[in-house]
Amino acid sequence: MRRDDRDVLLIIDVQNDFCPSGALAVPQGDEIVPAVNRLGAEFAHVVLTQDWHPRGHASFASSHPGKQPFETIELPYGRQILWPDHCVQGTTGAAFHPGLDVPRAELVVRKGFRSAIDSYSAFLENDHCTPTGLAGYLKERGFQRITLCGLATDFCVFYSAIDGRAAGFEVSVAASACRGIDVDGSLGRALRSMSEAGVILLTD
């Protein structure tokens, strides 16, 4: 695929806690690292996201007495799946996977740092209206096409893809460089929703 200075690779949350033995491990999450590195070498422009939660974050089951991970509750901004404590600021779990090698990365976008609201998307908090600033950055830089990879397909990659389309970008997802969690069929729903939104699913 021909790429130029209108293209950017957006690598989502390739962090220790989302890999095997991590606090919120995505099955085979570490297997994508070589593919992500290969993609990183193909793009002149790369942006990374990093889940970056304070201790006691509202999305942690441990913050809600009597609740267990993967239960769903209502928070002021809507329904929220509760997660195990993960990607806590400054911990080894929040660090990028040690095999990640993308020296061309020009920006790291940290998300989920507001204690009262979760943030799956690279573009918007989970209230779907508070921006991270990434869309403005990409537009000011002149990028038009975003290729996404990373973890997890059905959560942070999915929400980033949908919000990227809504912000006016052409969006592709490199499926071989992603892995999903698949909570109650979430992976299938995410793939269908991305296709319906005009996201191109790259399968090679």
N, C-alpha and C positions, 0 to 999 in steps of 0.2 A: 504493500500500500504506500502510495506516495504521500509524504508528509512534509510540511513546511512550517513557517513561523506562525501559522494560524492554528497549529495543532499543539495540544498539551496533554501529557499523561498525568492522570490524577490517581495516585496510589492511596488506597483507603486502609488505614488501621492495621498495617502489618506489624503487630506488636506481640510481645511475648505472652500476654494473658489470653490472646485469641488463638494461640498455637497449642499443640499437645503439651500437657502438664501445666498449662496456664489456668487461671481462675475461671475463665469463660471460654474454654477451648472450642474452636470450630473444628469439626472432624477433618483430619488431614490438612489443617490450615497451614502447616509449615511446608507442605508439598508445593505450594505455589511460588515459593521464594525464587527458585531458579527462573521460572517463567516471568516473574515480575522484574527480575534483574535484566533479562533479555529485552523486555519491553523498554526498560529504562535506558538501555544502551541505544535503542532505535529512535528515541525522541530527543530533540534538542532542548525541550522544555518539560520539566517534571515538577509536580506539586505533591507533597505528602500531607495526609491528615493523621492526627494523633489523638486518640481518645485520652482525656486528661481530667479525671474526676477528682474533686476534693473528697476527703474522708467524710462519711456520713451523707453521701449524695442521695437525693430523693429517689433515684432509680434503684438503689440497693435494697434488697429484701431485708437486710440487717437493720435498715433505718425504720422499719415498720414492724413493731412487735407482733408476733404471731403469724407473720407472713413468711412464705417460702419462695425461693427463686422460681421464676417462671409463672408465678401467679400474676394475675392482672388486677390493677386497682385504678381508681379514678383519681387523677390529680387535677389541679386547677386548669391545666391546658388540655386535658382529655385522658384517654386510656393509656396506661403505662404498664408494660411488662416489667416485672421486678427481676433484677439480675443478681447473681453473686457479686460481692465486692470485686471490682476489677479495674485495671488501668488507673490506680490511685496515683496521684501526682508524685513524682519523684521516686517511685518504686521500680524495681526490676521488671515487674509485670507491665508497667506502662512504657518501658523502653521498646524501641524498634527491635525486631528479630535480628540477632547478631549476623545472620547471613545476608541481610538486606544490603545491597551494594548499588546505590543509585547516586553517584557523585554529581550528576547534573541537576539534582533537586534544587530548586530556586526558592522554595517557600515551604514552611511547615505550618499548617493550620491546625491549631489545637481546638478541640470541641468537647462539650460536656463539662466545661469548667465552672458553669453557674450551678450552684448547689441545689437549686430548686427546680431545675428543668433539665431533661435529658436532651441529647443532641445526636441523632443518627446521621443526618445529612451534613455534607461538607458546606452546604449553602445556607441552611436555615435550622434554627433550634426546633424542638418538637412541638412548639406552639404554631409552627408553620408560618410565622410572621417575623420573628427576630432574626435578622441576617447575620451571617458570620463575616461578611465583607468580601468573601471569595468571588462572587459574581462581579462585583465592581472592579476588583483587582484584575480578573481575567479580561474583562472588557477593555479596561484601560490599557492593558498590554496588547490588545488586538487579537486575542485568541478567539476562534470561532468554533473549533472542533475539539471535543473532549473525549479521550479514551479512558475508561475506568477499569481498574482492577483492584483486587484486595479482598478484605474480609469485613463483613460477611455478605455474600451475594444477596440474601433476602432481607438484610437490614440496612447497614450503612452504605453499601454499594447501591442497593435499590433506591433508597431515599435520595441519595446524591444524584443518581441518574434521572429520577423524575424531576427533581428540583432544577437540575441543569437544563433539562428540556424546557421547563416552565420559564427559565431565565433567558431562553432564546438561543441556546447553544445546540449544535449538532452533537449528539451523544452516542458513543458506542461503548459496549461492555465486552472486555476480553474474557470470555467465559472460562477459558483454560487457566487463567491467572486469577481465578476467584474460587472460593468455597463457601457453602451455605451452612446455616445452623438447622433449618427446616423444623421450626416449631409449629406443630399442628398444620402442616401443609403450607407453611409460609413461603417455601422456595418456589413451588409451582405457581402460587398466586403472584409472587414478585416477578417471575419470568413473563407471565401473561400480561401483567400490568405494564411492564417496561415495553413490551412489543406494542401494546395498544397505544402507548404514549409516543411511539415513534423512535424508541431507542433501538439501535442496531445491535443485535447480539452476535458477536464474532465467535465462531466455534472452532477456528483453527489456531 
